[in-house]
Structures are given as structure tokens and as C-alpha cells.
């Protein structure tokens, strides 16, 4: 498993989904789709995304 950092390349908005996908070795598209679905159906995901954006350090 890789370190949890937001990469500079491949970001869509802030890179939080990409960071999570890279860390756990899963497809970034799947993480993005799950994030969108969780936001639409549960509403809480947007707050989690913003929290991850703030807490996960950016790649240097």
C-alpha cells in the first residue's frame, strides 16, 4: 500500500478520491462513482470529502 497523499497529477477536484484509491490499490473511477452515489443518496459524503481534502497532505 502507498502513502496517503493527494497526487498533483490526475486530480478531478481536490484529489481526495485519487488519494484513497492509490492508498488502497483500487480503481479511482470506482471510488469516484461511490463518492457521487453516497453524496446523492446519503448527503454525508460531501462532508467526508471536504474533511479528506483538508486532512490529506498534498504531494510535494
Secondary structure as GFF3:
##gff-version 3
##sequence-region A 1 60
A	DSSP	alpha_helix	16	24	.	.	.	ID=ss1
A	DSSP	alpha_helix	28	42	.	.	.	ID=ss2
A	DSSP	alpha_helix	45	55	.	.	.	ID=ss3
###
